[in-house]
Amino acid sequence: MLNAVIATGDKAQIAAAQAKAASLGLQVEIDSAGKLLSNP
């Protein structure tokens, strides 16, 4: 799911996905090219 959101390039959707991940105790980092860096 997260990769699909990142692929859209929609910054609002990405921010929402990051917030959802954070609420689940995950950390998500995305580089300037939209590549997922970490999802521990």
Secondary structure, DSSP 8 states (H G I E B T S, - for coil): -HHHHHHHT-HHHHHHHHHHHHHTT---EE-TT--EEE--
